[in-house]
Structure formats: structure tokens, C-alpha cells
Amino acid sequence: MSEINLTELLDYIDPSQCNYQEWCSVGMALHAEGYSCTVWDMWSQRDSARYHPGECDKKWSSFGSYGGAGVSGATITQMAKECGWMPHRRDDDEGHELDWDDVITDDGDDLTIINKNWMELKEVEEPEIWDPVSDLTRYLETLFQPDEIVGYVTDTWQNAEGKHLPSKGAYTRTAGDIIRDLKKYKNIGESLGDYNEEVGAWIRFNPLDGQGVKNDNVTEFRYALVESDTMDLAQQNTIIRDLELPVACLVHSGKKSIHAIVRVDAASYEEYRKRVDFIYDVCKKNGLKIDTQNRNPSRLSRMPGIMRNGHKQFLIATNIGKKDFDEWKEWIEAVNDDLPDPESLSDVWIDMPPLADPLIDGVLRKGHKLLLAGPSKAGKSFALIELCCAIAEGRDWLGWKCAQGKILYVNLELDRASCLHRFHDVYERLGWRPQNVSNIDIWNLRGSSIPMDKLAPKLIRRAQKKDYIAVIIDPIYKVITGDENSADQMAHFCNQFDKVCNELGCAVIYCHHHSKGHQGEKRSMDRASGSGVFARDPDALIDLIELEITDALAKQQREASGCKIICSYLAEKMPDWEDSFNLSQDDMLSYSKLQKAVDENCSWVQKSEIQVAIIEKNKELDARTAWRIEGTLREFPKFAPVNLWFNYPVHQIDDIGVLADLDAEGSKLPWQKAMEKRKDPEVKKKKRQQEFENAFEAVSSLNDGGEVTVQDLVEYMGCSLRTVWNRVKESDGKYYSIKNKSKDGKQDLSFIRKK
């Protein structure tokens, strides 16, 4: 059997508003959950118009043959929810011990404007001089148009306990017809039909279509019922009025409650439900204990102008509070918005408050927000780990000086071991001693991440006493709430970072990925995926974009690296190599000349060791990627683009400027690149001639203006003999040669001269 008492939920479901299938489903559900047929039968009796004794017993015996067709207690639970029932939670008036993962919020204060300790009660008294017909007429004229159909109930039926309950009632007469009869007969009984003065009469506050009294028969979702029958009448009246609820009619029930017919003016049933939920939530937070089963728009309310067990059901007031729902909601939210008051600039002009100290010099202040954006494989996580290490040690990050302090790294993507090893590897590759590694805390949440609006309060609670100067969240796609392309949803998402900043007094740093497609043509602030809120919300945006490494640069990098390897090896193995090899300083920068010297002066083993070292280094160079950092800053001047290499697992600044002239990935479309490759032959010829002339002048200078041989040009240009002779032919006589080939034919010692 279900843990929820289904008999209590049946109080929320009106059998008169159920169709035949829904009525059977209730019976099947009760049968499946082990209840007796009596429960179903007593509930069914509430629909006196359709109830037939013995019918429930006949149906009940058939349910067992097919087990209720999959219907369970959840069916009744859902039907009750649709009629206003809400699952029980912890009693609002009782405290409870917080669990470690409980979310602490200030929802209890949201929308709360009434302090019950200072509330001045407004009593409600029955009128001594009373005109019942006038009460009902004013009620109808306030709520309905003359041609709108009104539902009302004057006859009742008794259940097994002897309780009088309203029947389905009338639902075909217009407000104009009823008002006409009231004015004609001057008597409610003659106008609407006699009623039982022991129990009173009821009326529906929204117009109907004349076909029934269900929610589907409501033609305008204009009003909602606010009722509380567990509080003192004066308290009810006071809270309703102090809340400025947009009440169209306020009716005394003739017993222990006040019925407030509140303006909702919803365009649809869905909007009606949302607005009623908001009204009930505000009432609850301000101490009005609402009868939640009154949510549905076809609900009955007490009819004014009626006697009930010796007491009057009378109209207390009409059109009180705010004029409509929109005005009331705006007022409610404004009264308790927790926003600071405006201040005069003249009050602080002479004594300006100090600016927050920089966390990253020239980029970000303490307590502000930074977004690192880039494509996949840019090493964004490694860049953030490098930043953690830089803040912990008070060192530079990508060329910017960082303040020193404690930092929290929220890891949402990597398993714990991988994350910890990354920190260890970064420290080693940076060559830093981990003197202040205790400044770094890591919160590993892979597999446990939750939306940011739920994560923020948990993060704040854990970090409250840690004195962090920065919190890094990596990556944010794991905690995004809502559609990342929706500006309003992403604004709400980014507001969570503000909460962390404000509550902890620290900076919040997070990373996000680029959108799909070519990024080189876009501004740095337009590359992040999703809404533009991502780029415009943070105080600093650092954007990474990949650079396209040219073949010429790749070759130059390999040759420069090869020169360093050869020189380092020779210095270690042959300390006097510079004298014995007879190489100039320029020769030591020429890979071809160094390689030639090695071939002539080193043993086979030495040559092999040098070659292995060069091959290994070339693998590392080929694995490197080149990147450019651009930024959009709110607090500091724009910085010049920073070019760097990502040499796994760290980023290294390009200090010598070899990346400065490279194009960003996607800055040129494929067809543009193809056009560049198909350059005019004459243009290509001029380029070759210029390169040859530059080489000739350089070699001549190296030879102190002396003769330039073909072999000199081969070595300098790193090309073949045929290429040199082709360049001489292409010069159209500008260059000529004096041939002087060696006997073995392997080396051309001809001199190249210029006219």
C-alpha cells in the first residue's frame, strides 16, 4: 500500500467533475493499493446526480480480473495534484537538523512583507442592517458581465457521516438574468431556488460555457479563491488587506473563514495555475494558511446574501487592494527586493571608496569575474591550473603578475587522480618548487555536479571560512541551468557567480567553449558559445584562438632547435669543439653548416646520439600548437595580443615574436587559401628572385665581400645544386657563373657573380 493516505487525497478530487473513465481509474487505484470498496463508494456519493447504490460493488469485483490495467495510487496522487494538493514537507514551524547537502537559501524572506508581531488586527463584524439581495447583486455586478453564465448551488446532499455537501447545481443562467430576477422578486429563494439555511449556498466566481462545471467549462480565468479556515477571522482579514491583494469581492463565509475572490486575469489555464501558485506562495510566506484545494478555476465559493446556521454569508467589501494582478505582483516584488538604495555622488566625490586590489595585474581585480574562452584542445583546463599555481605561489601567469593567496579549484570534468596528477605535472614543467601548494584546495565533483543555482549555496557554505581570494569553476557546461542561447536564462545563470563573489568576497574564474564554425573572423568577445551574456557579464574575458603554423615557421623552428641540440651536445662531449671545428658565430646558427661540421668531425656514435636527440625534439615541436590571447576588460585598458605555445601540459609565452605574423585559425576561408596557392607565375618568379638575391647578399656579407660559390648558396638556402642554377638562369643575366667543378663531380665550386 502507498505510504500516502489516499483517502485524504480524495478530499481534493470532486467526483462530479470526473468523467466515467476517471471515476473508474480512482476505483482501480484504490483496489490496487489495498483499500476497501467502501472508500470508493463514499467518495462517489459526493456526486449525487450520478451516484447509484451498488454500482461501485459491481465494478469492484471486476477489477481483480485484470489487476487495474496498470493503474496505481500514483493515478490518484496526480489527480489530487491537478486539483491543488501539494505533497507534505517538513512543518514550516518546526526546525530540523541540516544535512551536509541541504541547500541554504533566503527563500523564507522572499516576498515577505508582513511582520505578524506588529500586525494591527482588523476585526470583521456581521452587519446589523443587511440587504441580502443587494449583497448578491453587487457581487454579480462586480464579477460578471450581464451575458456571462454563472454557476451556483442551492441544493445539497448528505454523505454517510451526515455531512451536507453541495450538488452540481445550476450552470445555464446568465448574470443578467439572475440580477433581473433579484430586482423583480426582491428575494434570493424565489430568484435562485430555496436553499437549506443550515448549510447555506455556493456560487462559482468564474464564468462558464453552460455545458458543465468542470475546469474545461470555464470561459475566462479571471479570479481565484483565497480562503483560510484555520485562522482567526481578524487575522485573515488583516493579512488579506495588508498584502494589498487585488480582491474583487471579500465574502464572510458565515462560519470561520473569509473568501477573497482575487483578480488573476490569466490568458490561459496554464498561466492561471502559475499566477495562483504565486498568490498562494505569497500568502503562505506572510502567515496566511491557505486551503490549497481551492486552486481550480471552477471552484465553488460562499454566496453572499445567504443565511448559514443562523449566521450571515455577507459581502464585506469589493474592489480593495491593488487594481489587478500585474500591479500587485510588481508591488510585492518591489517591497522586498533587497536592493540597495540610490546614493548621491556628491556624498563620495571627495572621499572615493578604494578600488579592489588586482588579482591579476592589468586584467582582473579581487572579487570580480573572469571568463576564459577557447576551443577544445586549447589547454583551457591546464591554463586554469597554471593560474591556480601562480596565485598560490604569487608568480606570473601568461606574463601577468598574480597576487598570492588561497584558491579553490572546482573540478567538474576530470576524475580525481587525473586532476591531481595535472597539478603535479604543471608544477614540474613550470620548474616551480611547490612551496605554497597548501594554498590550493581542490573540490572534485565529477559525477556529482548539479545546476549552478543549487551548487552556489553549497559552494558558499563550504568556502565561507576559507579566505579564498579566487574560486575557479572548470568547466561551466557541466553546471549550466537552462538554454545557453537564451539571454534571460543565461543572465540568471551568471548571477550565481555574482552571489559567490559577494558572499565570499573573492574572484570567480570560469571557462567556456567556443561556438562551432570559423572563429578567426569574429571579435574575441563573440566567440564564446551561446548567448552574448557570456562575453558581456564577466569583468574580464580572456579568449584563446589557435594560430595556423606555416611550413616555413615549422622548418625554421626545427632548424633552430637542431642548432641548440648540436651545440649543447658538442659543448658537453667536446669542450674545445668551437676552436677545432673552426666555425664562426653565424655558422653556429646555420643548421646545415653545423650538420656538415658534425659529419666531418664526429664519430658514428656521436652522430647517432645527436640524430636521436633531434628526432625526439622534433616530435615535441610537431606536437606543439600556437595560440593567441585577446581580451575584453572592464576595469583595465585593453592589452596587446599575447602569442604563446601550448607545449603539453603548459603554455609558454612567445618571447622572440615568431608567432606575431601568423593568421588566426579561420581568419581565411578555404577558397581564400586556395587562391593564395594559385598565385600568378610571374609573382612567384619575382618572389624566387628576391629570395635568391637576399641569399646572395647574405653569403657575400658572411664572406666579407669575397667570392660566393654555388656550394655556399646551397648550404645557406638549404636547397639543391639544380635549384641554385635555376635561380641563376631565371635572373635574365643579372647573375652569371665562372664554372670550376671538382674532379669527382660531387661538388660544384663555381663562383656566382652579380653584374
Summary of the structure (lengths in Angstrom):
residues: 755
radius of gyration: 42.1
end to end distance: 107.7
largest distance: 138.7
contacts: 2218
relative contact order: 0.06
helix: 41%
strand: 19%
